[in-house]
Amino acid sequence: MKVFDRKVDAERYLTTVESAKLVGAYVDPALARLTVGEWAGSWLSGQAHLKASTLERYAGIVRRHILPAWATVRLADVSHADVQRWVTRLATASEPATVRKIHRVLSLILELAVRDGRLSRNPAGSIKLPRAAGGERRYLTYRQVDQLAWACARPAMVSKHRRLDERENDGYRLVVLFLAYTGVRFGELAALKVGRLDLRRRRAVIAESVTTVHGAGQVWGTPKTHGRREVPIPDFLVGELAEHVAGKGEDELVFPGVRGGGALRATVFRRAAFDEAAAAIGLPGLHPHELRHTAASLAIAAGADVKVVQQMLGHASAAMTLDRYGHLFGDRLDQVAAALDAARAADVYPMCTRPEIAAHGDPAENEKGPVDQALYVVPPAGFEPAHPPPEGGALSPELRGLVSVGQGRSYQPLRPPRTAPVRVRAEECRPARRAAGPWSAPPPSASRRWTSRASVRRRPRRAARCTAPSSARPGGA
């Protein structure tokens, strides 16, 4: 029961409650008396759609970070300022990426309370989070991958407590090569069965994944994106895989664990060979997942486009592939420019290749005009190549209609000359003809008036043709 000292305050509160009921935004205070700890348990029980590994990770965050701070706090008492102070304390003891994951879980818990009508808004929204610094990825070269694979198969220092058959394991070498050249996740590699290897087509079908979950052991399920995909296998690896799986059934694992026959565990693989091998070749702290980044970089360097890399890695969209590996595609700009240059040369000069032009061409030919180059490079079929005329000489019949331009030896065709006769008005021509005879020229003004500018500029002015009958001409019939 809410108590007010003044009547006006009680009336204002009642007005806000009635207004919230009308718009559907009213929240019953009794529903928010539930504690965060109790509501977090309800939230976890409703996350059956998540993969077992993700659910276990969320449960671990709730146990280690959320319950110690919010277990006894009621939902109604959680404020935005309290959440901000809690996040700030976490940032002093954990990495920024870890703080973001913890805050996300609390925000999801409180968001469910909003959708359930227990809170009017999410107090964990719009929190200032520490900026996660993007770590620099390491991409191994072909030589480093080979060195790492052999170091995993034959470690330099072997414990005397390890069995003789475990001191050298060529299967670990194949594990490194398969991860580095196919880009599969470690759980997908551990769950790969012999029946899903198509060595004739050089393909491996990725349809399952296995993950070690705390308290549940190894949990089998679909890959991360819940999709089935095929990954390519290089030729050099096909023969080694065929020898490795020889004699195994289709339902057996390609890379089983050394002991027990179950799926290979990432922790066992790192402790047994991978960590020591990485340090031995000068890459301390290397994680098996970095071989997946290496596979992406090697595929892009080999010419694979974004869509192929997306299918190979099993990303949900090509945008995710570009966000993570888009900077690697910039190195191919020079290849694109070279390909465009080669395609243009093949289309513009179909009879000569660029090496032939460079080997047999005269450097002085570059200074010639387009007509000379065309006559030299691609001569007319059935005729000898036509050469340009000497400086100041007469034009040959083949080059008639061309004229020298400027100081160079470029030639351009002239417009055809105007052949139409000059027209003169009859009434202007008759008075002059009566005075001077039938063949006298028209007045100069009339000729200039009706003569075109091009005719005046290109040739001398001619007398107008007489239109008198033939009987009036001198010597006419």
C-alpha positions in Angstrom: 0.0 0.0 0.0 1.4 3.4 -1.0 1.0 6.3 1.5 1.2 10.0 0.6 1.5 13.0 3.0 -0.7 15.2 0.8 -3.9 14.6 -1.0 -2.7 16.3 -4.2 0.2 13.8 -4.4 -2.1 10.9 -4.0 -4.4 12.3 -6.8 -1.5 12.8 -9.1 -0.3 9.2 -8.6 -3.8 7.9 -9.2 -4.0 9.9 -12.4 -0.8 8.4 -13.7 -1.9 4.9 -12.8 -5.2 5.3 -14.6 -3.4 6.8 -17.6 -1.0 3.9 -17.8 -3.9 1.4 -17.7 -5.5 3.1 -20.6 -2.4 3.0 -22.8 -1.5 -0.5 -21.7 1.8 0.5 -19.9 0.7 -0.2 -16.4 3.0 -2.5 -14.4 1.7 -4.1 -11.2 4.3 -3.4 -8.4 3.6 -6.8 -6.9 5.0 -8.6 -9.9 8.4 -6.8 -9.5 8.9 -8.0 -5.9 10.6 -11.1 -7.3 14.4 -11.1 -6.8 16.9 -11.2 -9.6 18.2 -14.5 -8.4 14.8 -16.2 -8.7 14.1 -14.6 -12.0 17.5 -15.6 -13.4 16.7 -19.3 -12.6 13.4 -18.9 -14.5 15.2 -17.3 -17.4 17.8 -20.1 -17.7 15.1 -22.8 -17.6 13.5 -21.2 -20.7 16.6 -21.2 -22.9 16.1 -24.7 -24.3 16.6 -23.4 -27.9 20.3 -22.7 -27.2 23.1 -25.2 -27.9 24.4 -27.0 -24.8 27.7 -25.2 -24.9 26.1 -21.8 -25.0 23.6 -22.6 -22.3 26.5 -23.8 -20.1 28.4 -20.6 -20.7 25.4 -18.5 -19.7 24.9 -20.6 -16.6 28.5 -20.1 -15.6 28.2 -16.3 -16.0 25.1 -16.3 -13.8 26.8 -18.4 -11.1 30.1 -16.5 -11.0 29.1 -12.9 -11.7 25.4 -12.1 -11.5 24.2 -14.0 -8.4 26.9 -12.8 -6.1 25.9 -9.2 -6.8 22.1 -9.3 -7.6 20.7 -12.5 -6.1 18.8 -10.8 -3.2 17.9 -7.6 -5.1 14.2 -7.2 -6.1 13.5 -6.5 -9.8 11.8 -3.2 -8.8 14.9 -2.1 -7.0 17.3 -2.5 -9.9 18.3 0.9 -11.1 20.2 2.1 -14.1 22.9 3.8 -11.9 23.4 0.6 -9.9 24.0 -1.5 -13.1 26.5 1.1 -14.3 28.5 1.0 -11.1 28.5 -2.8 -11.2 29.8 -2.8 -14.8 32.5 -0.3 -13.9 33.7 -2.5 -11.1 33.8 -5.5 -13.4 35.9 -3.6 -15.9 38.7 -3.1 -13.4 39.1 -6.9 -12.9 38.2 -8.4 -16.2 38.9 -8.0 -19.9 36.5 -5.7 -21.9 35.2 -8.6 -24.0 34.4 -10.5 -20.8 32.6 -7.6 -19.3 30.5 -7.2 -22.4 29.4 -10.9 -22.2 28.5 -10.6 -18.5 26.4 -7.4 -19.1 24.6 -9.1 -22.0 23.4 -11.9 -19.8 22.0 -9.5 -17.2 20.4 -7.4 -19.9 18.7 -10.5 -21.4 17.4 -11.5 -17.9 15.9 -8.0 -17.3 14.6 -7.8 -20.8 12.5 -10.9 -20.2 11.1 -9.2 -17.1 10.0 -6.3 -19.3 8.3 -8.5 -21.8 6.6 -10.4 -19.0 5.1 -7.2 -17.6 7.2 -7.0 -14.4 9.2 -4.0 -15.4 8.3 -0.9 -17.4 11.8 -0.6 -18.9 15.1 -2.4 -18.9 17.5 -0.7 -16.4 20.5 -2.5 -18.1 19.9 -0.7 -21.3 22.2 2.1 -22.6 25.0 1.2 -20.2 28.5 2.6 -21.0 30.6 -0.5 -21.7 34.4 -0.7 -22.0 35.6 -0.7 -25.5 36.9 -4.1 -26.6 40.3 -3.7 -28.3 40.5 -5.9 -31.4 43.4 -8.2 -31.0 45.7 -8.7 -34.0 45.1 -12.1 -35.6 48.0 -14.3 -36.5 48.0 -15.9 -39.9 50.5 -18.8 -40.4 52.4 -19.3 -43.7 52.6 -22.6 -45.5 56.0 -23.3 -44.0 54.9 -22.5 -40.4 51.9 -24.8 -40.8 54.2 -27.6 -41.9 56.6 -27.0 -39.1 53.8 -26.9 -36.5 52.3 -30.2 -37.9 55.6 -32.1 -37.6 56.3 -30.6 -34.2 53.0 -31.9 -33.0 53.7 -35.4 -34.4 57.2 -35.6 -32.9 57.6 -33.4 -29.9 61.2 -32.4 -28.9 60.6 -33.3 -25.2 58.5 -36.3 -24.2 57.4 -37.2 -20.7 58.8 -40.5 -19.5 55.4 -41.3 -18.1 53.9 -41.4 -21.6 53.4 -44.7 -23.3 55.6 -45.6 -26.2 52.7 -45.5 -28.7 51.8 -42.0 -27.5 55.3 -40.4 -27.9 54.9 -40.1 -31.6 51.5 -39.6 -33.1 51.2 -38.9 -36.8 47.5 -38.3 -36.3 48.2 -35.0 -34.6 50.1 -33.9 -37.7 47.0 -34.6 -39.9 44.9 -32.8 -37.4 46.9 -29.6 -37.8 47.0 -29.9 -41.6 43.2 -30.6 -41.8 42.4 -27.6 -39.6 44.8 -25.2 -41.5 43.7 -26.2 -45.0 39.9 -26.8 -44.6 39.0 -24.1 -42.0 36.7 -26.4 -39.9 36.1 -25.8 -36.2 37.8 -28.1 -33.8 34.4 -29.6 -32.7 33.5 -30.3 -36.3 36.9 -32.0 -36.9 36.4 -34.2 -33.8 33.0 -35.3 -34.9 34.0 -36.1 -38.5 33.3 -39.7 -39.5 34.9 -41.8 -42.2 31.6 -42.1 -44.1 31.5 -38.3 -44.6 34.9 -38.2 -46.4 34.5 -38.3 -50.2 38.2 -38.5 -51.2 37.4 -39.0 -54.9 35.7 -35.6 -55.0 38.1 -34.2 -52.5 35.3 -33.2 -50.2 34.5 -33.5 -46.5 30.8 -33.2 -45.3 30.5 -31.2 -42.1 27.2 -32.2 -40.5 28.0 -32.7 -36.8 29.9 -31.1 -34.0 30.9 -32.3 -30.5 31.6 -30.1 -27.5 32.8 -30.9 -24.0 30.2 -29.4 -21.5 30.9 -29.1 -17.8 28.9 -31.7 -15.9 27.6 -33.4 -19.1 30.7 -34.7 -20.8 30.8 -34.7 -24.6 27.6 -33.3 -26.2 26.9 -34.0 -29.9 24.9 -31.7 -32.0 24.8 -29.7 -35.2 27.4 -27.2 -36.3 27.3 -23.7 -35.0 25.1 -22.4 -37.8 22.9 -25.5 -37.7 23.7 -26.1 -41.4 25.3 -28.8 -43.4 28.2 -27.9 -45.7 31.1 -29.3 -47.7 34.7 -28.2 -47.5 37.5 -28.9 -50.1 40.5 -31.1 -49.3 43.8 -30.4 -51.1 45.3 -33.1 -53.2 48.4 -33.6 -51.0 46.1 -34.3 -48.1 43.8 -36.8 -49.9 46.5 -39.5 -50.1 47.5 -39.2 -46.4 43.8 -39.3 -45.3 43.2 -42.4 -47.4 46.1 -44.1 -45.7 45.0 -42.9 -42.3 41.4 -44.2 -42.5 42.2 -47.4 -44.2 40.4 -50.3 -42.5 38.0 -48.1 -40.6 34.2 -48.4 -40.8 32.0 -45.6 -42.1 30.7 -44.8 -38.6 34.1 -44.6 -37.0 35.8 -41.2 -36.3 38.5 -40.0 -38.5 40.4 -38.4 -35.6 39.6 -40.3 -32.4 41.1 -39.7 -29.0 44.3 -41.4 -28.1 42.8 -43.1 -25.1 39.3 -44.4 -24.7 38.3 -44.2 -28.4 36.0 -41.3 -28.0 36.1 -38.0 -29.8 39.3 -36.0 -29.6 39.2 -33.3 -26.9 40.7 -29.9 -27.5 42.1 -29.7 -24.0 43.8 -33.0 -24.4 45.2 -32.1 -27.8 46.6 -28.8 -26.6 48.1 -30.3 -23.4 49.6 -33.4 -25.2 51.2 -31.7 -28.3 49.9 -28.4 -29.6 51.0 -25.9 -27.0 54.6 -27.3 -26.8 54.8 -27.5 -30.6 53.7 -23.9 -31.0 56.3 -22.6 -28.5 59.0 -24.7 -30.2 58.4 -23.0 -33.6 58.3 -19.5 -32.1 54.5 -19.0 -31.7 53.8 -19.2 -28.0 50.2 -18.9 -26.9 48.8 -20.1 -30.3 45.3 -21.4 -30.2 43.9 -24.2 -32.4 41.2 -21.8 -33.6 43.8 -19.6 -35.2 44.4 -22.3 -37.7 40.8 -21.5 -38.9 41.9 -17.9 -39.6 45.0 -19.3 -41.3 42.8 -21.4 -43.6 40.8 -18.3 -44.6 43.9 -16.2 -45.3 45.4 -19.0 -47.5 42.2 -19.5 -49.4 41.9 -15.7 -50.1 45.5 -15.6 -51.2 44.9 -18.5 -53.6 42.1 -16.6 -55.3 38.9 -17.6 -53.5 36.1 -15.0 -53.5 33.9 -14.0 -50.5 31.2 -16.5 -51.2 33.5 -19.5 -51.4 35.3 -18.5 -48.2 31.8 -18.1 -46.5 30.8 -21.6 -47.6 34.1 -23.0 -46.6 34.1 -21.5 -43.1 30.3 -22.0 -42.5 29.5 -18.4 -41.8 25.9 -17.4 -41.7 26.3 -14.6 -44.3 29.0 -13.2 -46.6 28.8 -9.9 -44.5 30.2 -11.8 -41.5 33.1 -13.1 -43.7 33.8 -9.6 -44.9 33.7 -8.1 -41.4 36.4 -10.6 -40.2 38.6 -11.1 -43.3 37.7 -8.2 -45.6 41.1 -6.6 -45.1 42.7 -9.6 -46.7 41.0 -9.0 -50.0 42.8 -5.7 -50.5 46.0 -7.5 -51.5 44.3 -8.7 -54.7 43.7 -5.2 -56.2 47.0 -5.5 -58.2 45.8 -8.8 -59.6 42.5 -7.3 -60.8 44.4 -4.4 -62.5 46.7 -6.9 -64.2 43.8 -9.0 -65.4 42.0 -6.0 -66.8 45.1 -5.0 -68.7 45.6 -8.4 -70.2 41.9 -8.6 -71.2 42.1 -5.2 -72.9 45.3 -6.1 -74.8 43.7 -9.4 -76.1 40.6 -7.5 -77.3 42.2 -4.4 -78.8 45.2 -6.2 -80.4 43.8 -9.6 -81.4 46.6 -10.4 -83.9 49.5 -9.4 -81.6 50.3 -10.1 -78.0 52.0 -7.6 -75.8 55.3 -9.6 -75.6 55.4 -9.6 -79.4 54.8 -5.9 -79.6 57.5 -5.3 -77.0 60.0 -7.6 -78.8 59.5 -6.5 -82.4 58.1 -3.0 -82.0 60.2 0.1 -82.7 60.2 2.7 -79.8 59.7 5.4 -82.4 56.4 3.8 -83.3 54.9 5.1 -80.0 55.2 8.6 -81.3 53.2 8.0 -84.5 49.6 8.7 -84.9 46.7 6.2 -84.8 46.7 5.7 -88.6 50.4 4.7 -88.7 50.1 2.4 -85.7 47.0 0.7 -87.1 48.7 0.2 -90.5 51.8 -1.2 -88.8 50.2 -3.4 -86.3 47.3 -4.8 -88.2 47.9 -4.6 -92.0 45.0 -5.1 -94.4 44.5 -8.7 -95.4 45.9 -9.4 -98.9 47.9 -6.2 -99.3 51.3 -5.0 -98.2 51.3 -2.6 -95.3 50.7 1.0 -96.5 53.3 3.4 -95.3 52.7 7.1 -94.7 53.9 9.6 -97.4 57.2 11.5 -97.0 57.1 14.9 -95.5 55.9 17.4 -98.1 55.3 14.7 -100.8 52.1 13.9 -102.6 49.6 11.7 -101.1 49.3 8.1 -102.4 46.0 6.8 -103.6 45.7 4.6 -100.5 46.0 7.7 -98.3 43.9 10.1 -100.4 41.6 12.0 -98.2 44.2 12.3 -95.4 46.0 15.5 -94.5 49.0 16.1 -92.2 48.1 17.7 -88.9 50.6 19.7 -86.9 54.3 18.7 -86.7 53.6 15.0 -86.1 52.7 12.4 -88.7 49.1 11.9 -87.8 46.6 12.0 -90.6 42.9 12.9 -90.6 40.4 12.5 -93.5 39.1 15.7 -95.2 35.5 16.4 -95.7 34.4 15.9 -99.3 34.3 19.2 -101.3 31.1 20.8 -102.1 30.2 20.2 -105.8 26.8 22.0 -106.0 26.7 25.0 -108.4 26.4 28.4 -107.0 22.9 29.6 -107.2 22.0 33.1 -108.4 18.7 34.8 -108.5 17.4 35.2 -112.0 16.0 38.7 -111.5 19.5 39.9 -110.4 21.2 38.2 -113.3 19.0 39.5 -116.1 19.8 43.2 -115.9 23.5 42.5 -116.1 23.0 40.1 -119.0 21.0 42.6 -121.0 23.7 45.2 -120.7 26.8 43.0 -121.3 25.5 40.2 -123.4 24.3 36.6 -122.6 27.6 35.4 -121.1 28.4 38.3 -118.8 29.0 37.4 -115.1 26.5 38.5 -112.5 27.3 41.4 -110.2 29.9 40.6 -107.5 27.4 41.3 -104.8 25.0 38.7 -106.0 27.7 36.0 -106.3 29.0 36.7 -102.8 25.5 36.8 -101.4 24.5 33.3 -102.5 27.9 31.6 -102.3 28.5 29.4 -99.1 31.3 30.3 -96.8 32.9 26.8 -97.3 33.0 27.3 -101.1 34.6 30.8 -100.8 37.2 29.5 -98.3 38.2 26.3 -100.1 38.2 27.3 -103.8 38.1 30.4 -106.0 34.8 31.9 -106.8 33.3 30.8 -110.1 31.0 32.7 -112.4 27.3 31.8 -112.3 26.1 29.3 -114.8 23.9 31.0 -117.4 20.4 29.9 -117.7 19.7 31.4 -121.1 18.4 29.1 -123.9 21.0 27.5 -126.1 19.9 29.5 -129.2 21.0 32.7 -127.5 24.5 31.4 -126.7 27.4 32.2 -129.0 27.8 29.4 -131.5 24.5 27.8 -130.3 22.3 25.8 -132.6 
